């Protein structure tokens, strides 16, 4: 298995930890890309794509799980909404 495949599997496993919480509310997320500089780009789908809480879900759920479980990922970016500071 290549390093790229291994990294992808680690990301999938990390996202699978939070996916049940998203599914409970009719949402989900998908991996759009993992760039060569180890930026993970994700897209919220279903109700998560338009939820007013998607920034909090992203920061406290997605980003936290990735940073904890896949430290090789340097940055996590949503593709279908703008992050608010």
N, C-alpha and C positions, 0 to 999 in steps of 0.2 A: 504494500500500500504506500502511495506517495505521501509526502508531507501535506500536500494540498488536500488530498482525500481524507487524511487523518484529521486535519484542521476542520474540514467541512463536517465530518462525523461528530467531532467534539461540539461544534456549534449546534448541530441538530439535537444532540442529547441535552444540551443546556436549554435550548428553547422548548424542548419537550417537557421540561420541569414546570414551565409557566403556562404552557398551552392549555391545560385543563381549566385554568382560571379564565382564560380568554374565551374558551368554548362555552363555559357556563353562561356567558352573556351574549352568545351568538357571534362571537368574533374569532379571529385566528390571525396568524401572521405567516409570512413566507420569507425565505431568504432570496434576495434579489441578486446579491453579488458578494463575494469576498475578494477585495482588490489585492494586488501584489504587495501593497504596503500594509496589509492586514486590517483594512477597514471593512466592517460588516455593514451591508446595506439591507434593511428589512422593510417589508411592506405589511401594514395592518390590513386585514380583509374583514368582510362582514361588518357587523356593527362597530367593530373597533376602528374602522376607517373614518367614521364620522362622529365618534363619541367625543364628548367634551372633556373627558378624562384621559384621552390618549397620551397627552404629555406626561402625566403622572404614571400611567401604566408603563410607558416607555422607560422613563427614568428609574422608577422603583422596581420594575419587574424585569423587562428585557435587558436593559443596560446593566443592572445589578447582577443578574444571572450570568451574563456573558463575562463580565469583569471577574466574577468569582470563579467560574468554572473553565473559562477559556482565556487565560491571561495573555495568550499570544495575540489576541485581537486588541488592536491599539485604539480603535474608535468604532462606535456604533452609530449609524445614521438611519433615520426613517426616510423613506422616499416619497410618502404620500401625505405628509403634513409637516408643518414647520415647527421646530422646537422653540419653545418659549423659555426665556431665561428666568 
